[in-house]
Structures are given as structure tokens and as C-alpha cells.
Amino acid sequence: MASLMKKIISTAKAPAALGPYSQAVLVDRTMYIAGQIGIEPSTGQLVSGGAKEEAKQALKNMGEILKAAGCDYGNVFKTNFPARAAYQVAALPKGARVEIEAIAIQGPLQDASA
């Protein structure tokens, strides 16, 4: 069985992980991006303005993580707003209202012909 490559993806342009995990992990060409909340990286504080502004900042942070792996939003094929963000199974860090996680594929993507 061939082994797969695993690489931790990290950038100072997005907030550091608030727990014992990485901003993203790349396994072969699949990148798993940890849930991002609306933290401004330069201050480490949650942005003001409610859920809409938090979502914008979370997506901006995700974009920086994608860039660190040589990707962009076009490489993302799945996003998720975890259930705890919608139903509060557990509170989000720093009192955040929004958390967004994603899975992306590194490298060029081409649609298959039917």
C-alpha cells in the first residue's frame, strides 16, 4: 500500500488555532481546513458587527489558509457550518456566532466528461 503525504498548513495571516489543532492539514491533495471564526488576526479579537461581519472575516481567514497551500476558493468543494454553531451543542470560542470549516483539493481541478 502506498503511503500518503501529510502536511500541516499554517499562516500568520490567519488567526492561530485556539485549541490543540492546526489551521489546516493537507493529506495527499486533500486539505481539511479547521473551523474558522471571525477573529481579526492582527488583534486576536472577534470582529464587531454581528454574524454577518464574523462570517466575512471567517471566510477571509479561510482564504489566507488556502493561499498558504497554493489554493484559492475555487479549490474548495465542501463547506460546513457545524451544528454546534446553529444549535449550540457547545459554545464557540470567544463567543463567536459563526464557524465555517472546509475541505479543498490542492492543484488544478478539471470536470470529468459525462
Biopython code that builds the backbone (N, CA, C, O; Angstrom):
import numpy as np
from Bio.PDB.StructureBuilder import StructureBuilder

atoms = [
    (1, "MET", "N", (0.846, -1.175, 0.000)),
    (1, "MET", "CA", (0.000, 0.000, 0.000)),
    (1, "MET", "C", (0.895, 1.243, 0.000)),
    (1, "MET", "O", (1.810, 1.352, 0.816)),
    (2, "ALA", "N", (0.635, 2.155, -0.893)),
    (2, "ALA", "CA", (1.416, 3.393, -0.983)),
    (2, "ALA", "C", (1.082, 4.310, 0.188)),
    (2, "ALA", "O", (-0.068, 4.389, 0.619)),
    (3, "SER", "N", (2.092, 4.995, 0.693)),
    (3, "SER", "CA", (1.847, 5.921, 1.799)),
    (3, "SER", "C", (1.390, 7.272, 1.261)),
    (3, "SER", "O", (1.713, 7.641, 0.132)),
    (4, "LEU", "N", (0.649, 7.992, 2.061)),
    (4, "LEU", "CA", (0.152, 9.316, 1.704)),
    (4, "LEU", "C", (0.960, 10.379, 2.415)),
    (4, "LEU", "O", (1.470, 10.154, 3.513)),
    (5, "MET", "N", (1.078, 11.544, 1.786)),
    (5, "MET", "CA", (1.767, 12.665, 2.388)),
    (5, "MET", "C", (0.813, 13.411, 3.307)),
    (5, "MET", "O", (-0.347, 13.631, 2.960)),
    (6, "LYS", "N", (1.306, 13.802, 4.487)),
    (6, "LYS", "CA", (0.535, 14.626, 5.423)),
    (6, "LYS", "C", (1.369, 15.857, 5.741)),
    (6, "LYS", "O", (2.535, 15.741, 6.116)),
    (7, "LYS", "N", (0.770, 17.046, 5.589)),
    (7, "LYS", "CA", (1.492, 18.286, 5.841)),
    (7, "LYS", "C", (0.585, 19.237, 6.611)),
    (7, "LYS", "O", (-0.589, 19.386, 6.274)),
    (8, "ILE", "N", (1.122, 19.877, 7.639)),
    (8, "ILE", "CA", (0.383, 20.885, 8.393)),
    (8, "ILE", "C", (0.481, 22.207, 7.635)),
    (8, "ILE", "O", (1.574, 22.625, 7.253)),
    (9, "ILE", "N", (-0.652, 22.861, 7.419)),
    (9, "ILE", "CA", (-0.704, 24.158, 6.740)),
    (9, "ILE", "C", (-0.912, 25.230, 7.810)),
    (9, "ILE", "O", (-1.812, 25.129, 8.644)),
    (10, "SER", "N", (-0.065, 26.254, 7.768)),
    (10, "SER", "CA", (-0.146, 27.311, 8.761)),
    (10, "SER", "C", (0.269, 28.639, 8.143)),
    (10, "SER", "O", (1.179, 28.685, 7.315)),
    (11, "THR", "N", (-0.394, 29.715, 8.543)),
    (11, "THR", "CA", (-0.036, 31.049, 8.093)),
    (11, "THR", "C", (-0.289, 32.051, 9.217)),
    (11, "THR", "O", (-1.244, 31.917, 9.982)),
    (12, "ALA", "N", (0.573, 33.044, 9.300)),
    (12, "ALA", "CA", (0.383, 34.125, 10.277)),
    (12, "ALA", "C", (-0.693, 35.104, 9.820)),
    (12, "ALA", "O", (-1.104, 35.970, 10.592)),
    (13, "LYS", "N", (-1.160, 34.978, 8.565)),
    (13, "LYS", "CA", (-2.178, 35.877, 8.032)),
    (13, "LYS", "C", (-3.595, 35.463, 8.427)),
    (13, "LYS", "O", (-4.567, 36.132, 8.076)),
    (14, "ALA", "N", (-3.703, 34.359, 9.156)),
    (14, "ALA", "CA", (-4.983, 33.912, 9.714)),
    (14, "ALA", "C", (-4.738, 33.653, 11.195)),
    (14, "ALA", "O", (-3.602, 33.397, 11.594)),
    (15, "PRO", "N", (-5.787, 33.715, 12.021)),
    (15, "PRO", "CA", (-5.590, 33.514, 13.456)),
    (15, "PRO", "C", (-5.009, 32.134, 13.763)),
    (15, "PRO", "O", (-5.339, 31.148, 13.103)),
    (16, "ALA", "N", (-4.153, 32.081, 14.759)),
    (16, "ALA", "CA", (-3.634, 30.796, 15.223)),
    (16, "ALA", "C", (-4.788, 29.976, 15.780)),
    (16, "ALA", "O", (-5.779, 30.529, 16.257)),
    (17, "ALA", "N", (-4.658, 28.674, 15.717)),
    (17, "ALA", "CA", (-5.682, 27.790, 16.259)),
    (17, "ALA", "C", (-5.855, 28.055, 17.754)),
    (17, "ALA", "O", (-4.874, 28.247, 18.473)),
    (18, "LEU", "N", (-7.103, 28.063, 18.215)),
    (18, "LEU", "CA", (-7.396, 28.335, 19.623)),
    (18, "LEU", "C", (-7.384, 27.070, 20.473)),
    (18, "LEU", "O", (-7.570, 27.134, 21.689)),
    (19, "GLY", "N", (-7.172, 25.949, 19.853)),
    (19, "GLY", "CA", (-7.142, 24.678, 20.571)),
    (19, "GLY", "C", (-5.966, 23.849, 20.095)),
    (19, "GLY", "O", (-5.083, 24.351, 19.400)),
    (20, "PRO", "N", (-5.953, 22.591, 20.466)),
    (20, "PRO", "CA", (-4.836, 21.707, 20.108)),
    (20, "PRO", "C", (-4.986, 21.127, 18.695)),
    (20, "PRO", "O", (-4.987, 19.910, 18.514)),
    (21, "TYR", "N", (-5.111, 21.993, 17.718)),
    (21, "TYR", "CA", (-5.259, 21.552, 16.335)),
    (21, "TYR", "C", (-4.558, 22.537, 15.419)),
    (21, "TYR", "O", (-4.043, 23.557, 15.877)),
    (22, "SER", "N", (-4.535, 22.243, 14.140)),
    (22, "SER", "CA", (-3.874, 23.069, 13.138)),
    (22, "SER", "C", (-4.907, 23.872, 12.363)),
    (22, "SER", "O", (-6.093, 23.545, 12.362)),
    (23, "GLN", "N", (-4.434, 24.942, 11.694)),
    (23, "GLN", "CA", (-5.337, 25.701, 10.825)),
    (23, "GLN", "C", (-5.856, 24.802, 9.715)),
    (23, "GLN", "O", (-7.029, 24.874, 9.348)),
    (24, "ALA", "N", (-4.984, 23.957, 9.183)),
    (24, "ALA", "CA", (-5.385, 23.011, 8.141)),
    (24, "ALA", "C", (-4.379, 21.874, 8.077)),
    (24, "ALA", "O", (-3.228, 22.016, 8.489)),
    (25, "VAL", "N", (-4.834, 20.750, 7.555)),
    (25, "VAL", "CA", (-3.974, 19.600, 7.326)),
    (25, "VAL", "C", (-4.183, 19.158, 5.886)),
    (25, "VAL", "O", (-5.314, 18.986, 5.432)),
    (26, "LEU", "N", (-3.082, 18.978, 5.179)),
    (26, "LEU", "CA", (-3.115, 18.505, 3.800)),
    (26, "LEU", "C", (-2.723, 17.037, 3.804)),
    (26, "LEU", "O", (-1.632, 16.689, 4.254)),
    (27, "VAL", "N", (-3.599, 16.176, 3.311)),
    (27, "VAL", "CA", (-3.312, 14.750, 3.189)),
    (27, "VAL", "C", (-3.382, 14.432, 1.709)),
    (27, "VAL", "O", (-4.446, 14.476, 1.091)),
    (28, "ASP", "N", (-2.206, 14.105, 1.148)),
    (28, "ASP", "CA", (-2.051, 13.939, -0.290)),
    (28, "ASP", "C", (-2.465, 15.259, -0.946)),
    (28, "ASP", "O", (-1.744, 16.246, -0.798)),
    (29, "ARG", "N", (-3.579, 15.322, -1.657)),
    (29, "ARG", "CA", (-4.027, 16.588, -2.262)),
    (29, "ARG", "C", (-5.297, 17.122, -1.604)),
    (29, "ARG", "O", (-5.853, 18.118, -2.067)),
    (30, "THR", "N", (-5.761, 16.485, -0.543)),
    (30, "THR", "CA", (-6.983, 16.912, 0.130)),
    (30, "THR", "C", (-6.635, 17.724, 1.373)),
    (30, "THR", "O", (-5.900, 17.260, 2.245)),
    (31, "MET", "N", (-7.172, 18.940, 1.443)),
    (31, "MET", "CA", (-6.901, 19.818, 2.578)),
    (31, "MET", "C", (-8.158, 19.945, 3.432)),
    (31, "MET", "O", (-9.242, 20.257, 2.938)),
    (32, "TYR", "N", (-7.983, 19.696, 4.722)),
    (32, "TYR", "CA", (-9.047, 19.809, 5.707)),
    (32, "TYR", "C", (-8.787, 21.077, 6.503)),
    (32, "TYR", "O", (-7.825, 21.141, 7.269)),
    (33, "ILE", "N", (-9.633, 22.085, 6.332)),
    (33, "ILE", "CA", (-9.462, 23.375, 6.990)),
    (33, "ILE", "C", (-10.317, 23.390, 8.252)),
    (33, "ILE", "O", (-11.531, 23.192, 8.202)),
    (34, "ALA", "N", (-9.658, 23.630, 9.382)),
    (34, "ALA", "CA", (-10.357, 23.673, 10.666)),
    (34, "ALA", "C", (-11.363, 24.816, 10.673)),
    (34, "ALA", "O", (-11.216, 25.792, 9.937)),
    (35, "GLY", "N", (-12.371, 24.686, 11.502)),
    (35, "GLY", "CA", (-13.401, 25.715, 11.613)),
    (35, "GLY", "C", (-12.803, 27.082, 11.890)),
    (35, "GLY", "O", (-12.015, 27.250, 12.820)),
    (36, "GLN", "N", (-13.182, 28.054, 11.079)),
    (36, "GLN", "CA", (-12.700, 29.421, 11.223)),
    (36, "GLN", "C", (-13.811, 30.293, 11.784)),
    (36, "GLN", "O", (-14.965, 30.211, 11.364)),
    (37, "ILE", "N", (-13.432, 31.133, 12.748)),
    (37, "ILE", "CA", (-14.374, 32.105, 13.284)),
    (37, "ILE", "C", (-13.886, 33.498, 12.910)),
    (37, "ILE", "O", (-12.789, 33.646, 12.372)),
    (38, "GLY", "N", (-14.676, 34.502, 13.183)),
    (38, "GLY", "CA", (-14.386, 35.865, 12.736)),
    (38, "GLY", "C", (-13.370, 36.620, 13.569)),
    (38, "GLY", "O", (-13.649, 37.728, 14.026)),
    (39, "ILE", "N", (-12.213, 36.050, 13.772)),
    (39, "ILE", "CA", (-11.150, 36.718, 14.526)),
    (39, "ILE", "C", (-10.272, 37.513, 13.565)),
    (39, "ILE", "O", (-9.864, 37.011, 12.517)),
    (40, "GLU", "N", (-9.989, 38.750, 13.931)),
    (40, "GLU", "CA", (-9.045, 39.596, 13.186)),
    (40, "GLU", "C", (-7.644, 39.144, 13.598)),
    (40, "GLU", "O", (-7.287, 39.259, 14.771)),
    (41, "PRO", "N", (-6.836, 38.628, 12.653)),
    (41, "PRO", "CA", (-5.527, 38.084, 13.015)),
    (41, "PRO", "C", (-4.587, 39.078, 13.711)),
    (41, "PRO", "O", (-3.812, 38.685, 14.583)),
    (42, "SER", "N", (-4.648, 40.346, 13.338)),
    (42, "SER", "CA", (-3.716, 41.327, 13.906)),
    (42, "SER", "C", (-4.010, 41.656, 15.372)),
    (42, "SER", "O", (-3.109, 42.050, 16.113)),
    (43, "THR", "N", (-5.267, 41.496, 15.789)),
    (43, "THR", "CA", (-5.631, 41.820, 17.169)),
    (43, "THR", "C", (-5.942, 40.589, 18.015)),
    (43, "THR", "O", (-5.860, 40.634, 19.243)),
    (44, "GLY", "N", (-6.298, 39.489, 17.351)),
    (44, "GLY", "CA", (-6.710, 38.286, 18.068)),
    (44, "GLY", "C", (-8.105, 38.398, 18.660)),
    (44, "GLY", "O", (-8.518, 37.562, 19.463)),
    (45, "GLN", "N", (-8.831, 39.442, 18.257)),
    (45, "GLN", "CA", (-10.177, 39.678, 18.788)),
    (45, "GLN", "C", (-11.236, 39.388, 17.727)),
    (45, "GLN", "O", (-10.984, 39.494, 16.526)),
    (46, "LEU", "N", (-12.416, 39.024, 18.195)),
    (46, "LEU", "CA", (-13.556, 38.817, 17.320)),
    (46, "LEU", "C", (-13.964, 40.157, 16.718)),
    (46, "LEU", "O", (-13.999, 41.165, 17.423)),
    (47, "VAL", "N", (-14.274, 40.181, 15.425)),
    (47, "VAL", "CA", (-14.705, 41.425, 14.797)),
    (47, "VAL", "C", (-16.080, 41.809, 15.323)),
    (47, "VAL", "O", (-16.860, 40.947, 15.729)),
    (48, "SER", "N", (-16.371, 43.089, 15.316)),
    (48, "SER", "CA", (-17.688, 43.553, 15.755)),
    (48, "SER", "C", (-18.618, 43.601, 14.555)),
    (48, "SER", "O", (-18.168, 43.547, 13.410)),
    (49, "GLY", "N", (-19.895, 43.702, 14.813)),
    (49, "GLY", "CA", (-20.868, 43.824, 13.731)),
    (49, "GLY", "C", (-21.789, 42.635, 13.573)),
    (49, "GLY", "O", (-22.616, 42.610, 12.662)),
    (50, "GLY", "N", (-21.659, 41.641, 14.452)),
    (50, "GLY", "CA", (-22.584, 40.517, 14.405)),
    (50, "GLY", "C", (-22.181, 39.407, 13.463)),
    (50, "GLY", "O", (-21.054, 39.357, 12.971)),
    (51, "ALA", "N", (-23.132, 38.511, 13.223)),
    (51, "ALA", "CA", (-22.881, 37.285, 12.458)),
    (51, "ALA", "C", (-22.395, 37.561, 11.041)),
    (51, "ALA", "O", (-21.524, 36.849, 10.541)),
    (52, "LYS", "N", (-22.946, 38.588, 10.380)),
    (52, "LYS", "CA", (-22.555, 38.876, 9.002)),
    (52, "LYS", "C", (-21.074, 39.251, 8.922)),
    (52, "LYS", "O", (-20.355, 38.732, 8.068)),
    (53, "GLU", "N", (-20.615, 40.137, 9.791)),
    (53, "GLU", "CA", (-19.208, 40.550, 9.779)),
    (53, "GLU", "C", (-18.286, 39.414, 10.218)),
    (53, "GLU", "O", (-17.177, 39.273, 9.704)),
    (54, "GLU", "N", (-18.750, 38.608, 11.170)),
    (54, "GLU", "CA", (-17.967, 37.456, 11.601)),
    (54, "GLU", "C", (-17.800, 36.461, 10.454)),
    (54, "GLU", "O", (-16.715, 35.913, 10.255)),
    (55, "ALA", "N", (-18.877, 36.228, 9.700)),
    (55, "ALA", "CA", (-18.798, 35.306, 8.565)),
    (55, "ALA", "C", (-17.827, 35.830, 7.510)),
    (55, "ALA", "O", (-17.039, 35.059, 6.963)),
    (56, "LYS", "N", (-17.874, 37.131, 7.218)),
    (56, "LYS", "CA", (-16.944, 37.725, 6.246)),
    (56, "LYS", "C", (-15.496, 37.514, 6.686)),
    (56, "LYS", "O", (-14.643, 37.143, 5.880)),
    (57, "GLN", "N", (-15.222, 37.756, 7.988)),
    (57, "GLN", "CA", (-13.851, 37.605, 8.485)),
    (57, "GLN", "C", (-13.430, 36.141, 8.494)),
    (57, "GLN", "O", (-12.282, 35.827, 8.180)),
    (58, "ALA", "N", (-14.346, 35.242, 8.852)),
    (58, "ALA", "CA", (-14.030, 33.811, 8.846)),
    (58, "ALA", "C", (-13.653, 33.365, 7.435)),
    (58, "ALA", "O", (-12.712, 32.591, 7.262)),
    (59, "LEU", "N", (-14.377, 33.846, 6.428)),
    (59, "LEU", "CA", (-14.063, 33.494, 5.044)),
    (59, "LEU", "C", (-12.749, 34.120, 4.585)),
    (59, "LEU", "O", (-11.997, 33.509, 3.826)),
    (60, "LYS", "N", (-12.478, 35.336, 5.045)),
    (60, "LYS", "CA", (-11.193, 35.974, 4.730)),
    (60, "LYS", "C", (-10.049, 35.151, 5.330)),
    (60, "LYS", "O", (-9.042, 34.905, 4.667)),
    (61, "ASN", "N", (-10.209, 34.731, 6.578)),
    (61, "ASN", "CA", (-9.197, 33.891, 7.223)),
    (61, "ASN", "C", (-8.998, 32.590, 6.457)),
    (61, "ASN", "O", (-7.869, 32.141, 6.260)),
    (62, "MET", "N", (-10.103, 31.989, 6.029)),
    (62, "MET", "CA", (-10.026, 30.754, 5.258)),
    (62, "MET", "C", (-9.267, 30.989, 3.954)),
    (62, "MET", "O", (-8.478, 30.143, 3.534)),
    (63, "GLY", "N", (-9.503, 32.132, 3.314)),
    (63, "GLY", "CA", (-8.790, 32.464, 2.078)),
    (63, "GLY", "C", (-7.288, 32.528, 2.280)),
    (63, "GLY", "O", (-6.526, 32.108, 1.409)),
    (64, "GLU", "N", (-6.856, 33.049, 3.417)),
    (64, "GLU", "CA", (-5.415, 33.124, 3.709)),
    (64, "GLU", "C", (-4.823, 31.734, 3.925)),
    (64, "GLU", "O", (-3.688, 31.470, 3.529)),
    (65, "ILE", "N", (-5.582, 30.862, 4.545)),
    (65, "ILE", "CA", (-5.119, 29.477, 4.737)),
    (65, "ILE", "C", (-5.031, 28.779, 3.380)),
    (65, "ILE", "O", (-4.060, 28.076, 3.098)),
    (66, "LEU", "N", (-6.040, 28.975, 2.551)),
    (66, "LEU", "CA", (-6.000, 28.407, 1.197)),
    (66, "LEU", "C", (-4.769, 28.895, 0.443)),
    (66, "LEU", "O", (-4.074, 28.099, -0.188)),
    (67, "LYS", "N", (-4.491, 30.207, 0.504)),
    (67, "LYS", "CA", (-3.316, 30.779, -0.167)),
    (67, "LYS", "C", (-2.022, 30.142, 0.321)),
    (67, "LYS", "O", (-1.112, 29.887, -0.468)),
    (68, "ALA", "N", (-1.945, 29.886, 1.627)),
    (68, "ALA", "CA", (-0.734, 29.289, 2.202)),
    (68, "ALA", "C", (-0.448, 27.905, 1.618)),
    (68, "ALA", "O", (0.689, 27.434, 1.643)),
    (69, "ALA", "N", (-1.483, 27.265, 1.099)),
    (69, "ALA", "CA", (-1.330, 25.940, 0.483)),
    (69, "ALA", "C", (-1.320, 26.022, -1.040)),
    (69, "ALA", "O", (-1.378, 24.995, -1.716)),
    (70, "GLY", "N", (-1.247, 27.240, -1.583)),
    (70, "GLY", "CA", (-1.244, 27.402, -3.038)),
    (70, "GLY", "C", (-2.603, 27.206, -3.665)),
    (70, "GLY", "O", (-2.701, 26.817, -4.829)),
    (71, "CYS", "N", (-3.642, 27.465, -2.916)),
    (71, "CYS", "CA", (-5.015, 27.267, -3.396)),
    (71, "CYS", "C", (-5.801, 28.569, -3.320)),
    (71, "CYS", "O", (-5.289, 29.590, -2.860)),
    (72, "ASP", "N", (-7.052, 28.523, -3.776)),
    (72, "ASP", "CA", (-7.988, 29.621, -3.601)),
    (72, "ASP", "C", (-9.376, 29.027, -3.417)),
    (72, "ASP", "O", (-9.527, 27.808, -3.323)),
    (73, "TYR", "N", (-10.391, 29.885, -3.363)),
    (73, "TYR", "CA", (-11.750, 29.388, -3.115)),
    (73, "TYR", "C", (-12.230, 28.419, -4.191)),
    (73, "TYR", "O", (-13.119, 27.607, -3.934)),
    (74, "GLY", "N", (-11.658, 28.490, -5.390)),
    (74, "GLY", "CA", (-12.035, 27.563, -6.460)),
    (74, "GLY", "C", (-11.643, 26.120, -6.165)),
    (74, "GLY", "O", (-12.169, 25.196, -6.785)),
    (75, "ASN", "N", (-10.727, 25.920, -5.228)),
    (75, "ASN", "CA", (-10.308, 24.575, -4.850)),
    (75, "ASN", "C", (-11.218, 23.957, -3.790)),
    (75, "ASN", "O", (-11.139, 22.757, -3.527)),
    (76, "VAL", "N", (-12.078, 24.770, -3.182)),
    (76, "VAL", "CA", (-12.975, 24.283, -2.126)),
    (76, "VAL", "C", (-14.126, 23.526, -2.766)),
    (76, "VAL", "O", (-14.779, 24.026, -3.682)),
    (77, "PHE", "N", (-14.369, 22.311, -2.274)),
    (77, "PHE", "CA", (-15.527, 21.580, -2.794)),
    (77, "PHE", "C", (-16.555, 21.277, -1.726)),
    (77, "PHE", "O", (-17.635, 20.775, -2.036)),
    (78, "LYS", "N", (-16.242, 21.572, -0.469)),
    (78, "LYS", "CA", (-17.242, 21.378, 0.583)),
    (78, "LYS", "C", (-16.997, 22.376, 1.702)),
    (78, "LYS", "O", (-15.864, 22.553, 2.151)),
    (79, "THR", "N", (-18.066, 23.029, 2.151)),
    (79, "THR", "CA", (-18.004, 23.870, 3.336)),
    (79, "THR", "C", (-19.059, 23.382, 4.305)),
    (79, "THR", "O", (-20.020, 22.712, 3.928)),
    (80, "ASN", "N", (-18.858, 23.733, 5.556)),
    (80, "ASN", "CA", (-19.778, 23.273, 6.573)),
    (80, "ASN", "C", (-19.888, 24.326, 7.664)),
    (80, "ASN", "O", (-18.890, 24.895, 8.105)),
    (81, "PHE", "N", (-21.095, 24.568, 8.079)),
    (81, "PHE", "CA", (-21.348, 25.368, 9.265)),
    (81, "PHE", "C", (-21.716, 24.346, 10.329)),
    (81, "PHE", "O", (-22.854, 23.878, 10.363)),
    (82, "PRO", "N", (-20.766, 23.988, 11.206)),
    (82, "PRO", "CA", (-21.031, 22.895, 12.160)),
    (82, "PRO", "C", (-22.314, 23.099, 12.952)),
    (82, "PRO", "O", (-22.722, 24.225, 13.237)),
    (83, "ALA", "N", (-22.933, 21.984, 13.296)),
    (83, "ALA", "CA", (-24.212, 22.015, 14.017)),
    (83, "ALA", "C", (-24.108, 22.801, 15.316)),
    (83, "ALA", "O", (-25.068, 23.456, 15.722)),
    (84, "ARG", "N", (-22.960, 22.742, 15.969)),
    (84, "ARG", "CA", (-22.861, 23.474, 17.232)),
    (84, "ARG", "C", (-23.002, 24.971, 17.023)),
    (84, "ARG", "O", (-23.398, 25.690, 17.940)),
    (85, "ALA", "N", (-22.679, 25.454, 15.810)),
    (85, "ALA", "CA", (-22.838, 26.875, 15.517)),
    (85, "ALA", "C", (-24.321, 27.215, 15.365)),
    (85, "ALA", "O", (-24.743, 28.322, 15.700)),
    (86, "ALA", "N", (-25.107, 26.265, 14.863)),
    (86, "ALA", "CA", (-26.524, 26.523, 14.640)),
    (86, "ALA", "C", (-27.378, 26.155, 15.868)),
    (86, "ALA", "O", (-28.364, 26.830, 16.163)),
    (87, "TYR", "N", (-27.004, 25.107, 16.565)),
    (87, "TYR", "CA", (-27.828, 24.610, 17.666)),
    (87, "TYR", "C", (-27.150, 24.718, 19.023)),
    (87, "TYR", "O", (-27.760, 24.386, 20.039)),
    (88, "GLN", "N", (-25.920, 25.170, 19.065)),
    (88, "GLN", "CA", (-25.100, 25.338, 20.252)),
    (88, "GLN", "C", (-25.055, 24.088, 21.122)),
    (88, "GLN", "O", (-25.509, 24.092, 22.266)),
    (89, "VAL", "N", (-24.503, 23.026, 20.562)),
    (89, "VAL", "CA", (-24.189, 21.838, 21.343)),
    (89, "VAL", "C", (-23.092, 22.208, 22.329)),
    (89, "VAL", "O", (-23.092, 21.769, 23.479)),
    (90, "ALA", "N", (-22.146, 23.036, 21.850)),
    (90, "ALA", "CA", (-21.093, 23.602, 22.692)),
    (90, "ALA", "C", (-20.850, 25.017, 22.186)),
    (90, "ALA", "O", (-20.961, 25.284, 20.989)),
    (91, "ALA", "N", (-20.524, 25.910, 23.089)),
    (91, "ALA", "CA", (-20.289, 27.301, 22.682)),
    (91, "ALA", "C", (-19.030, 27.406, 21.837)),
    (91, "ALA", "O", (-18.063, 26.675, 22.052)),
    (92, "LEU", "N", (-19.048, 28.314, 20.880)),
    (92, "LEU", "CA", (-17.879, 28.573, 20.051)),
    (92, "LEU", "C", (-16.879, 29.413, 20.839)),
    (92, "LEU", "O", (-17.267, 30.143, 21.751)),
    (93, "PRO", "N", (-15.600, 29.317, 20.495)),
    (93, "PRO", "CA", (-14.588, 30.119, 21.190)),
    (93, "PRO", "C", (-14.870, 31.617, 21.078)),
    (93, "PRO", "O", (-15.398, 32.089, 20.070)),
    (94, "LYS", "N", (-14.512, 32.349, 22.123)),
    (94, "LYS", "CA", (-14.611, 33.810, 22.175)),
    (94, "LYS", "C", (-16.032, 34.331, 21.982)),
    (94, "LYS", "O", (-16.218, 35.512, 21.688)),
    (95, "GLY", "N", (-17.037, 33.469, 22.143)),
    (95, "GLY", "CA", (-18.423, 33.893, 21.977)),
    (95, "GLY", "C", (-18.826, 34.112, 20.530)),
    (95, "GLY", "O", (-19.802, 34.811, 20.255)),
    (96, "ALA", "N", (-18.078, 33.515, 19.593)),
    (96, "ALA", "CA", (-18.373, 33.671, 18.167)),
    (96, "ALA", "C", (-19.771, 33.157, 17.833)),
    (96, "ALA", "O", (-20.275, 32.234, 18.473)),
    (97, "ARG", "N", (-20.381, 33.762, 16.831)),
    (97, "ARG", "CA", (-21.712, 33.356, 16.361)),
    (97, "ARG", "C", (-21.633, 32.441, 15.147)),
    (97, "ARG", "O", (-22.583, 31.721, 14.838)),
    (98, "VAL", "N", (-20.473, 32.474, 14.449)),
    (98, "VAL", "CA", (-20.326, 31.756, 13.186)),
    (98, "VAL", "C", (-19.010, 30.989, 13.183)),
    (98, "VAL", "O", (-17.986, 31.498, 13.638)),
    (99, "GLU", "N", (-19.042, 29.771, 12.672)),
    (99, "GLU", "CA", (-17.835, 28.983, 12.426)),
    (99, "GLU", "C", (-18.008, 28.299, 11.081)),
    (99, "GLU", "O", (-19.058, 27.725, 10.796)),
    (100, "ILE", "N", (-16.969, 28.364, 10.256)),
    (100, "ILE", "CA", (-17.032, 27.768, 8.918)),
    (100, "ILE", "C", (-15.798, 26.893, 8.729)),
    (100, "ILE", "O", (-14.671, 27.340, 8.942)),
    (101, "GLU", "N", (-16.018, 25.645, 8.330)),
    (101, "GLU", "CA", (-14.900, 24.760, 8.012)),
    (101, "GLU", "C", (-15.028, 24.326, 6.561)),
    (101, "GLU", "O", (-16.092, 24.470, 5.959)),
    (102, "ALA", "N", (-13.948, 23.795, 5.998)),
    (102, "ALA", "CA", (-13.990, 23.443, 4.573)),
    (102, "ALA", "C", (-13.048, 22.293, 4.249)),
    (102, "ALA", "O", (-12.129, 21.976, 5.004)),
    (103, "ILE", "N", (-13.308, 21.686, 3.109)),
    (103, "ILE", "CA", (-12.423, 20.692, 2.512)),
    (103, "ILE", "C", (-12.117, 21.183, 1.100)),
    (103, "ILE", "O", (-13.017, 21.582, 0.361)),
    (104, "ALA", "N", (-10.840, 21.148, 0.738)),
    (104, "ALA", "CA", (-10.408, 21.626, -0.581)),
    (104, "ALA", "C", (-9.456, 20.608, -1.199)),
    (104, "ALA", "O", (-8.872, 19.783, -0.497)),
    (105, "ILE", "N", (-9.311, 20.677, -2.499)),
    (105, "ILE", "CA", (-8.358, 19.845, -3.232)),
    (105, "ILE", "C", (-7.247, 20.747, -3.741)),
    (105, "ILE", "O", (-7.516, 21.766, -4.376)),
    (106, "GLN", "N", (-6.000, 20.379, -3.466)),
    (106, "GLN", "CA", (-4.859, 21.168, -3.920)),
    (106, "GLN", "C", (-4.551, 20.816, -5.366)),
    (106, "GLN", "O", (-4.598, 19.651, -5.761)),
    (107, "GLY", "N", (-4.238, 21.828, -6.139)),
    (107, "GLY", "CA", (-3.869, 21.624, -7.539)),
    (107, "GLY", "C", (-5.034, 21.891, -8.462)),
    (107, "GLY", "O", (-6.157, 22.133, -8.020)),
    (108, "PRO", "N", (-4.748, 21.841, -9.762)),
    (108, "PRO", "CA", (-5.789, 22.141, -10.742)),
    (108, "PRO", "C", (-6.887, 21.075, -10.742)),
    (108, "PRO", "O", (-6.629, 19.880, -10.597)),
    (109, "LEU", "N", (-8.108, 21.552, -10.909)),
    (109, "LEU", "CA", (-9.261, 20.652, -10.981)),
    (109, "LEU", "C", (-9.868, 20.743, -12.376)),
    (109, "LEU", "O", (-9.924, 21.815, -12.978)),
    (110, "GLN", "N", (-10.309, 19.631, -12.861)),
    (110, "GLN", "CA", (-10.937, 19.591, -14.178)),
    (110, "GLN", "C", (-12.186, 18.750, -14.078)),
    (110, "GLN", "O", (-12.156, 17.660, -13.507)),
    (111, "ASP", "N", (-13.300, 19.246, -14.632)),
    (111, "ASP", "CA", (-14.540, 18.483, -14.622)),
    (111, "ASP", "C", (-14.393, 17.277, -15.537)),
    (111, "ASP", "O", (-13.809, 17.367, -16.617)),
    (112, "ALA", "N", (-14.923, 16.163, -15.096)),
    (112, "ALA", "CA", (-14.907, 14.948, -15.906)),
    (112, "ALA", "C", (-16.026, 15.014, -16.940)),
    (112, "ALA", "O", (-17.095, 15.564, -16.677)),
    (113, "SER", "N", (-15.776, 14.461, -18.091)),
    (113, "SER", "CA", (-16.805, 14.396, -19.133)),
    (113, "SER", "C", (-17.773, 13.285, -18.775)),
    (113, "SER", "O", (-17.386, 12.253, -18.225)),
    (114, "ALA", "N", (-19.033, 13.513, -19.095)),
    (114, "ALA", "CA", (-20.058, 12.505, -18.778)),
    (114, "ALA", "C", (-19.956, 11.329, -19.708)),
    (114, "ALA", "O", (-20.736, 10.383, -19.594)),
]
sb = StructureBuilder()
sb.init_structure("model")
sb.init_model(0)
sb.init_chain("A")
sb.init_seg("    ")
for serial, (resi, resn, name, xyz) in enumerate(atoms, 1):
    if name == "N":
        sb.init_residue(resn, " ", resi, " ")
    sb.init_atom(name, np.array(xyz, "f"), 0.0, 1.0, " ", f" {name:<3s}", serial, name[0])
structure = sb.get_structure()
